[in-house]
Amino acid sequence: MPFFSILTLFPEALEPYLRASIVGSARERGLARIELIDFRDFARDRHRTVDDRPFGGGPGMVLRPEPIVECVEWLERRHGEFRKIMLCPTGRPFTQGTAESLTAEERILLLCGRYEGFDQRIAELFEWEAISLGEFVLSGGELPALAVTEAVVRLLDGALGNERSAVEDSFGSGRAAGETRDGATGERAEPPPPIFDHPHYTRPRSYRGRAVPEVLLSGDHAAIARWRRKRAHERGEHLRESEGK
Ligand SMILES: C[S@@+](CC[C@H](N)C(=O)[O-])C[C@H]1O[C@@H](n2cnc3c(N)ncnc32)[C@H](O)[C@@H]1O
C-alpha cells in the first residue's frame, strides 16, 4: 500500500477532496495511506515563520530552508526513505507513465510550494524529482499534489469498480498496476504504444439527431473491439496532426 505524505501550508484545503470519491474510498478501504503535514509546525520562531524576503531583492517571499528540510528529515527518520517529489512549474511534465511508476512505490513525498517558491538549498540537500502539472503558474503546489495523488490512487488494484477502466484509459501502458508479464504466456509483456481512449456512448440511443454507432449495439465483441481500436488510433493521429508532428 503506497503511503503518501503531502507537505503543505494548507492541509485544510486538501483534506475534503482527499476524503471524497475514489481517493476517499481507497483510503477507507486501506488501499492507500495519505498523510497531510503542515510544515509550518517545523518553524522555529514563535510567529511560526516559513518564508522570508529574497536576498538580492525582488518581489515576493521565498520559502525558508529550515522548516522544510527538518520536516523531511523527521519524516524519513520515522518511516524510512521516500521517493521525493517537489511540485514545480519548471519541473518535468507529469504523465500517465510517471503515475504508473509511482504505483510501485512504498513511500511518496509530495512537497507543495507557495509564494515565489523554495530556497535553492532545499532542492540541493535532498534528491528530488521536480514535477510540473503544465506550463502555467498556480499559487501553490496543492492542486498539482492532488492531481498526482489521484492519478496514482486510481491505478491501484481495487480502487476503481472495474479494473479495466484504468488499464484502458488514455496514455496508459495498457497494464494494470504491477502487471509486467503477459497473462497467457508468462512472457514479459512489451508495453503497447501510447494510445488514446476510444469514444464512449451510453443511453439514449439517439440524442439530438446523433445516433450511437450501430456496431456498439451489434453484440459482436470482436467488431466492437476493432472499432474501438480504430477510433482510439484516429484520435491519436488527429492530435499529432494538430500539433504538426
Ligand atoms: C507561485 S508558484 C512559484 C512560481 C515560481 N516563482 C516560478 O515562476 O517558477 C508557487 C508554488 O506553486 C507550485 N506550482 C505552481 N505552478 C505549478 C505547476 N504548474 N506545476 C507544479 N507546481 C506548481 C509550486 O510548488 C511553486 O513553488
Ligand as a Chemical Component Dictionary entry (heavy atoms), coordinates in Angstrom:
data_LIG
# 
_chem_comp.id                   LIG 
_chem_comp.type                 NON-POLYMER 
_chem_comp.pdbx_formal_charge   0 
_chem_comp.three_letter_code    LIG 
# 
loop_
_chem_comp_atom.comp_id 
_chem_comp_atom.atom_id 
_chem_comp_atom.alt_atom_id 
_chem_comp_atom.type_symbol 
_chem_comp_atom.charge 
_chem_comp_atom.model_Cartn_x 
_chem_comp_atom.model_Cartn_y 
_chem_comp_atom.model_Cartn_z 
_chem_comp_atom.pdbx_ordinal 
LIG C1  C1  C 0  3.608 30.988 -7.449  1  
LIG S1  S1  S 1  4.402 29.441 -7.631  2  
LIG C2  C2  C 0  6.100 29.893 -7.798  3  
LIG C3  C3  C 0  6.455 30.223 -9.184  4  
LIG C4  C4  C 0  7.930 30.496 -9.388  5  
LIG N1  N1  N 0  8.280 31.787 -8.912  6  
LIG C5  C5  C 0  8.231 30.383 -10.869 7  
LIG O1  O1  O 0  8.000 31.360 -11.589 8  
LIG O2  O2  O -1 8.653 29.314 -11.319 9  
LIG C6  C6  C 0  4.312 28.760 -6.013  10 
LIG C7  C7  C 0  4.348 27.261 -5.954  11 
LIG O3  O3  O 0  3.222 26.727 -6.653  12 
LIG C8  C8  C 0  3.539 25.444 -7.160  13 
LIG N2  N2  N 0  3.206 25.446 -8.602  14 
LIG C9  C9  C 0  2.767 26.496 -9.326  15 
LIG N3  N3  N 0  2.529 26.154 -10.589 16 
LIG C10 C10 C 0  2.816 24.837 -10.691 17 
LIG C11 C11 C 0  2.769 23.895 -11.768 18 
LIG N4  N4  N 0  2.403 24.243 -12.992 19 
LIG N5  N5  N 0  3.139 22.629 -11.514 20 
LIG C12 C12 C 0  3.531 22.248 -10.279 21 
LIG N6  N6  N 0  3.598 23.100 -9.224  22 
LIG C13 C13 C 0  3.242 24.382 -9.426  23 
LIG C14 C14 C 0  4.998 25.174 -6.856  24 
LIG O4  O4  O 0  5.071 24.340 -5.714  25 
LIG C15 C15 C 0  5.545 26.563 -6.568  26 
LIG O5  O5  O 0  6.629 26.535 -5.678  27 
# 
loop_
_chem_comp_bond.comp_id 
_chem_comp_bond.atom_id_1 
_chem_comp_bond.atom_id_2 
_chem_comp_bond.value_order 
_chem_comp_bond.pdbx_ordinal 
LIG C1  S1  SING 1  
LIG S1  C2  SING 2  
LIG S1  C6  SING 3  
LIG C2  C3  SING 4  
LIG C3  C4  SING 5  
LIG C4  N1  SING 6  
LIG C4  C5  SING 7  
LIG C5  O1  DOUB 8  
LIG C5  O2  SING 9  
LIG C6  C7  SING 10 
LIG C7  O3  SING 11 
LIG C7  C15 SING 12 
LIG O3  C8  SING 13 
LIG C8  N2  SING 14 
LIG C8  C14 SING 15 
LIG N2  C9  SING 16 
LIG N2  C13 SING 17 
LIG C9  N3  DOUB 18 
LIG N3  C10 SING 19 
LIG C10 C11 SING 20 
LIG C10 C13 DOUB 21 
LIG C11 N4  SING 22 
LIG C11 N5  DOUB 23 
LIG N5  C12 SING 24 
LIG C12 N6  DOUB 25 
LIG N6  C13 SING 26 
LIG C14 O4  SING 27 
LIG C14 C15 SING 28 
LIG C15 O5  SING 29 
# 
